[in-house]
Amino acid sequence: MTVTVPPFTSSILAELSVLASQTAQHELSDALLDAFRVHLEKKTPTMLPSFVHRLPTGKESGTAVAIDLGGSTLRVALMELPSRECKARREWNIDNSVKQFHAVEFFDWVAERTSEATKDTGIVPETGEIVVGLTWSFPIEQTSLWSGNVQTMGKGFTTYGDIVGTDLREHLHAGFRRKGLSNLIITALMNDTESVLLSHAYTHPTTRVSLICGTGFNAALQLPIAALSAVKFETPRPESWTSVAKHVLVNTECSMFGGGILPLSEADRELDEAADLPGFQPAEQLVSGQYLGEICRRIFTKAAAKGELFSSHAGLPKELEQRFTFGSEVMAAFEEDLTPEEATRLFSQCAKLHSPLTPEDITVITSICRAVASRAALVLAVMVFTLCRLRWEYGQQEDLTGVAYCGSVVEKHLTVKDQCQKVLDELCGGKKIVLEPAPDAALLGSAVGALMNLKEAREAGRK
């Protein structure tokens, strides 16, 4: 039996589909491109040039310890290139007790975990120096390919305490020495978008853009140095860098773009008004896993108030009155065709149901989840397309541009990735932009960066 989407829900779906036409997509792309140009010229927390001025050749080889330190997880691996063999790998949750460590305690904890991960591989000081690549998913004032000054970390960490403005590399090296790992030498320090790009470029030489869309949202791309004004290079670059650098990887911080540009629904505006920093990350609020489920929940409350949802359950389940109670994982499941039993079981993970979902409930819930996911795909596609347009504008005219991606939204919401690629195909004309998965990118990228920078680190006398 086919169930018709009721009137109020239909109006919401129409509101969420305003980017469905190519005309609207091109108009959004033009506006974003103008914003990108402005931010390449001004001192802003976006369009930040890294120190990475070249891509891997694919011939880098050797052994490296890869460390990926994120907001909730520490991962350590011993990687071998060019085989990309992972000889050892461990992963730990970073709970609140660890986040409260003072600096010495925290870096000792990281060093201890690194020792645990590599203890059965024969890596001891007597084996000679082993390079380390670190992906650091926190703000940092980068000072070289392998060093940078600690900034406020956020995400619940108090570790930074009295060490803001001091060299992260030195703190980690001190922790390594205290734990008997004095032979570990950091030769690469980068953020997660740079790691993703380097990891994929190692085996896919057409890669020029990386995209992370999970709990958060960001992208990086390679641009000519000439695309950025001098004010963007606030940290002095040594002559050894400026004499050879023609291109640079740029951390776009694209989550912050879109204010006054992206079309918003009433639910989006309410979500932003309730945020800790309204207007801070307009794009992220439309595409990231942190917010997609919450947008759906807010629309559910409106549909229930109109009598179009949960009418057989005496209205909205009490649990859904609370923010962030409808997770993006459940939302992703509702993007697929579900039986009534499957739908009821899945929804019960978020709210207590006194009876099974009706066909009418399932139609409304599924329609909303698909519409929110579809809009996320459209925004992602236009964002990626515009980043590639920026490259083309500065003479980077490849017929094929590889975009390395990772993150739960593009990996688990299958409709998002597929629709995003479809829209890119339609927008590109004679060129081609291809989304390519980059699994375990942070670990592989850390290892690639460490071995890629080894020669420069030695020449700089930093080892």
N, C-alpha and C positions, 0 to 999 in steps of 0.2 A: 504494500500500500504506500503510495506517494503522499507525503505530508507537505502541505504548502507552508512556506515561511510566512509567519504573521506580519502585519503591516509595520509595527514599530521596529521589529528586528530587520525587516527589509530596508527601512530608512537608514538604520545603522550600517548595514552592509554597503549601501550606496555611498555613505559617507567615507567608509574605509577603502572604497575602490576608486577614488578620484585620480589615482596615478595609473589607472589601467590603460589609458590611451598613450600612444607614442608622443602625441603632442604635449601632454602633461609631463611625460618623462623628459623630453628634450627641454622643456621650459625649466624644470627643476634642475637639470644638468647645467644649463646656462647660468642659473643663479648660483649654484654651488661652485662652478668654475670661477665666477667673479669673486666669490668669497675666498677660494683657494689662492687666487692671485694676490689679493690684499694681504693675506696672512703670510705669504712668501716674502712680503716687503716690510712687514712690521714686526716689532718685538712682541710676540704673543706666546702663549703656552701651547701653540699648535705649529705644525710644519717645522719640526725641530731637526736640524741636520745632525746626524751621528758622526762618528769618526770613521765609519766603514766607507771606504772610497772605491772599493772594487768588489767584484763577485768572485766566488771560487772558480777555479779552472776545472774542477772535477778530478784533478790529479794529486790533490793534497793527500798525504798518507802519514800514518803513524798511529800512536796510541794517545788518547786524551781522556781525562776525567771530565765528564759533563755534569754540571750542577744546574738545576732548574729550581729557583726559589720563588714561589708564588705566594699569594695571599693566604692560602689554606693548605698548601702541600709543598714538601721538599722532595725532589727526586734527584737521585745520583746514579750515574752509570759510568762504566768504563767502556769506551767506544774504540773500535779499530777501523781505520780508513785505509784503503778505499772500500773494503768489504762491507762497511757499516755494521759489522758484527758487534753485538752488545755482549761483552764478556761478563759483565756483572751489572745488576740493576736492583735498586731498592727504592722504596717510596714510604714517606711518613706524613701523617697529618700534622699540621701545625696548630695545636690547640691553644686555648687562651693562656694557659700557664706559660707556654713557650713565648707567646707574644709579649708577656710581661717581663721576660728576662732583661737584665741589664746587658749592656753591649758585650762585655767579656763573656758572660754566661751564654749569650745567644750565639756568638761566633764559635765558642767552644762546642756548643750543641751541634752546629753545622759541621764542624770538623770531626766530631765523634761519629756523626751519621755517615760522613764521607769515609771514615776509617772502617766502619761496619760494612759499608757497601763494597769496599775494595780489599778487605782483609784476606780473602781467600784467593786473590789474584797474584800474590807475590809482590805487590807494590809496597816497598819499604825504602827508607832513605838510601840504603846500599845499592838499590837498583838504578840510581841516577835520577835526573830530573824528569818529571812527567808534567806535561802542560795541562792546564785547566781552563775550560771555558765556562763562564757563569752567565746564565740568563737571570736577570734581576728585574722582577716585575713590580718595581716601585720607582718613584721619582728619583732621579740622580742627576747631578751636574757632571756630565762626562768630561774628562780632561785628557783622555787618550783612548786608543783602542782597548786598553786593558785596565784603565783606572777611572775613578770618578768619585766625586764628593757626595757623601750621604746627605739626603734630604729627608724631610718629614715623610714617614712611610705610610701612615694611614692604615686602613684595614684592621684596626684594633691593636696595632703594634705600638709599644712604648720603648722598644729597643733603642731607637735613635737617640733618645735622651740628650746626653751631652756631646754626642759625636756628630751632630749636624755640621756639615762643612769639612769633615775630615775624610781621608782616603779610604774607601771601602776595601780596596785591594790590600792595603796594609793591615786592616783589621782581620781580614780572612787569613792572610799569611801568618799573622801572629797566632790565630787559633790553630792553624795547621802545625806550627812549630810546637805549641803547647801539647798537642796530641800526637807528636811523633811523626808528622807528615811534612817535614821541612823540605822534602823533594818535590812537593806540589807547587807549581808556579803558574799563576793566573796570567794568561796571554790574551784573553778575550773577555770583555764585559759588555753586555748588550741587553736591550729589552726584548720582550717576547716577539714583537713583530719583526725585528731584525733577525732573530734566530730562525723564525719560520721561513723568511725569504732566503737566507743563506742555506738552510737545510735543503730546500727544494731546488735551489739553483745549482747545488752540487751535482745533482743527477739530471736536472732539466734546465739546460742553459738558456731557454727562452723566458725564464722566470724574472719578472721585473717588479711585481707587486705581491704583497702578502696581505691576508685578511684574517683577522681573528674575530669570531662572533660566537661567544659563549655567554658566560655570565656578564662579561663586558664586551666592548666593541672597539676595535682599532684597526689601522692599516698602515703599512709602510710601502714606499716605492723608491725606485732609483731615479734621481734627477741629475741633470748637469749642474755643476757648481754655479754656473751663470744664472740659473733659475732663481737663486736665493740672493736677497740683498745682503750687504755686509753686516747689517745689524743682527741677522740671524746667527752669525758666527761670533757670538758673544765670548765664548771661551777661545782664547788665542790658540791658533794652530801653528805648530812648529814649521820651519822652512822645509824640513824633511817630508812633511805632509802636503803643504801647499805646492811644492815643486812637482809632485806626481799626481795629485788628486784632480781628476777631471769630472768625476761624478761622485755622488754621495747618497747613501741611504737616508731617507727622510722619514722620521716618525711623525705621521700626520696628526695624531690625536683627533681623528675625525669624529669621535663621539661628540665633540664639542661643537661641531658644525650643524647648521640647519635652523638656527633660531630665526624666526620671522620668515623662513623659506619653506620649511616642510609643512604640508597641510595637516592640520590636527583635528581630531574629533573632540567631542565634549569630554569623553573619558580620558583622552590624552592630556587635555588641559587640566583636568582635576588631578591626574597623577602628578603632573609637574608642580602644581600648586602645593601638593602635600610633600614634595621632596625636601630634603635638607637644604639643598641649594637650587631653588627653582631657576630654570633656564640654563643650568650648567652644562648638561649633556643632552641636547635635544635629539640628536640622531640615535644615541644609545637607547633612549627611552622608547623608540619605535622598533628597534631591531634586536635587542639583547635578551638573553634568556632570563635576566634578572627581572624584566618588566613585561614580557609578552603575556605571561599568565595573569599578571595583575591587571593588564588592560582588559583581558577577557572577563575577569571577575567583576570589574567595574561595570562592564556592559551587561553581565548577567543580572546584577542588582537592578539595573534600569529596566531590563526586559521583565524581570519578576514583578517589579512595581506596576508594570503595564498589564499584568496578568497573562503574559505570553510565555512564562517559564515557571516551573514548579507549582503550577496551580493545583495539582493533585497532592502536593506536599504542604499545603497551608502556607505557601510563600517561600521566600528565600531561606535555605538552611542557615541556622544561626552561625555556623562556622564561617560562612562566606561573608559575614558582616565585617570580619577582620581582614586587614590588608595582607596581601601576599600569601593567601591560603590556597590559591589555585596555582599549582606549580606548572612551569613550562613543560615538564616531562609528561604530565597528564594531558596537557594541551596538545602536545605532539601526537599522542595516541588518538585523540579525538579528530585529528586531521585525516585519519584513515576511516574506512568503513568498519563499523563495529556492530556486533549483535547487541540486542537489548541487554543480555546478561553481561557481556563484556563492558558495555558502557556503564551499567550500574555499578559493577565491581570497581572499575577505574575511578568513577566519580566519588565512590565511597572512601577513597583514600584522602579526599579533601574535605568531605562533609558527611555528616550522619544523615542517611536517607531512611525514612520510615516505610517507604515502599519503592518498588523499582521505578526507574525513569520511564516515562511514557514515550511513545514514538514522537510526540510533539516536542517533548523536552530534548530528546536526542537530536532532532532536526535543528532546533534553535542553538543548542550548545555546539554542535558540529559546524553549523554555518558560521557562527561567530569565531570559533577557533581557526577555521580555514581562512576566513577573511583577514584576521589579524596576522596570520602567518603569511598570507599572500601579499599583504601590504609590506611586511618586513622584507620579503624577497624583492619587491619592486624598489624599495629604498636602497637595499644592498646593491642591486644591479645598477641603479643610477649612480650610486656613490663610486662603485668600481669603474664604471664607464667614464665617469668624470675624471677620476685619477688617471686613467689611460689617456683621456683627451689632454690632460695637463702635460703628460709626457710627449704626446704628439706635437703639442704646441711648441715645445722646446726642441724639436727636431728628432725626437726618438721615434722614428717612423717604422717600427717593425710591423710586418704583416700579421704576426702572431705574438700575442703577449700572454705569457703564463701567469696566472694568479694562484699562488699557493694559499690554501685555506685550511683552517682548523677551528674547532669550537663546536659546542653542542648544538647550536642553532642550525648550522649548515651540515652537521654530521647526523643529527638525530631527527630533525624536522625535514624529512626527505623531500617534501613538497617545496620547501624553501630553496634548497640547492637547485633542484630541477627547474623551478620557475625562474630563478635568478639567471641560470645559464640560458634559458629560452629568451628572456628579455635582452640579455647581452647580445645574443645572436641577431636579434631584430634591430638593435640600436646601432650595431657596428658598421653596417654597410659592407664595404669591401675588405675591412680588416677583421681579425678574429681575436677575441678575448676568451681564454679557456680557463675555467675554474678547475684546479687540480688539487686533490687531497694531499695533505702533508702530515701524516701521522707521526707522533713522537717528535714533532718538529723542534721543540725547544731543546731536547737532549742532543739530537743530531746536529742542530744548528750551533749549539755550544761547542761541540767537538770540532765541527768544520771551522768555526771562527778561531778556536784556539790554535789549530794547526796552520790555518791560513795566515795568521799573524805572527807565527813563530819567527820567521826571518826578520821581520820589522822589529819585533821585541828584542831580539839579540842585537841588531844593529843599533838600537836606541840605548843599549846598555842597561835594559830594565830587567834582565834575567840574572 
